[in-house]
Amino acid sequence: MASSDPSTQRGQNGRSYRSNGHFRELFRRHPENPILTASDWPYAANTVFNAGATRLENGETLLLVRVEDRRGISHFTVARSDDGFGNWRIDPTPTFLPQPDEYPEELWGVEDPRIVWLPQLEQYSVTYTAYSRNGPLVAMALTRDFKRFERRGPIMPPEDKDAAFFPRKFGDRWALIHRPVPNMPGAKANMWLSFSPDLKHWGDHQVLIEARSGSFWDAGRIGLSPPPIETPEGWLIIYHGVRHTPAGALYRNGLALLDLEDPRIVISRGDEWVFGAEQDYELTGDVPNVVFPCGIVVDQPSGTVRMYYGAADTCMAVATAKLADLVEWLRAEPNPITSSTGIDHLAQLGPVLG
């Protein structure tokens, strides 16, 4: 008998694989998904998706939502909620518009923000994709109130996307995960790690997690989803993989764990994806078969994570999981990729401290 739980229904595109009971499902979709659509917007918008997320000091959840207009150019608008699920209060006008006259890298819009609170600066960092004439690149801004932003401009050249800071320094250096795309036929788009003493000058670039090959769900192209999450066991990484099929690309998400004091060390990486498109609002839209998380909030003391994701590049949705379950799943994976090779290579890399 099929489940009546709305979080386990697949919709009209086929029977949910969840109902066979052989998969351990870690994320649970909110029954009122999608939580934000263009119809909720106080001004004209084509689609609303791929929001960064954070919890404010007053307990509110803030989303910095990517809003695409009918030209195809994106900007950001703030939405706030007391519980992070409903009754969203949306800014009446755009919060963060492209400023190509002053920042030419924003010529064709700003996309996919990721928010990280930096206690050492007492500010939020917003890393985002700026769509320049020469291709998409990583740019950043700092803010304390999500009303006034200090743009820092490009921090990685094109083509580069999917970037976020770790919330604290390692020694005297900041660390950034990002995803450059090599301009070479057949080359993979891997996740990279870079370091900086000042958030401006970046170096010590190295591949962090490599896209797999063959028929894997994350073959060829991967990228960071929400920012890293600090746990006692290490930095939890949720990342997306792109599998190209005759019917189009499939975006799914998997897990990895990095060493707490040296993020160059990959402790484990799951072989299977843990979150993919299956609901109608994820399967159908401007870009079908896409679930793309850019924001995550950890609720304490329950240890519940709220993962905010764009669905089919059209609307916003949220799914929840237990942080301990995500880490435990990684540790129990039958085929983890351990860091032994990376540890052997550390002598060549040198110490992580700057």
ABEGO torsion letter per residue (X at the ends): XBBABAAABAEAAEBBAAAAGABBBABBBBAAOBABBAAABABBBABBBGBBBBBBAAGBBBBBBBBBBAAGBBBBBBBBBAAGABGBBBBABBABBBBAAABAAAAAEBBGBBBBBBAAAGBBBBBBBBBBAAEBBBBBBBBAAGABBBBAEBABBOBBBGBBBBABBBEABBBBBBBBBBBBBGBBBBBBBBBBAAGABBBGBBBABBBBBEABAABGBBBBBBBBBBBAAEBBBBBBBBBBBAAEBBBBBBBBBBBAABAABBABBBABBABBBABAAAABEABBGBBBBABBBBBOAAGBBBBBBBBGGABBBBBBBBAAAAAAAAAABABBBBAAAAAAAAAAAEBABX
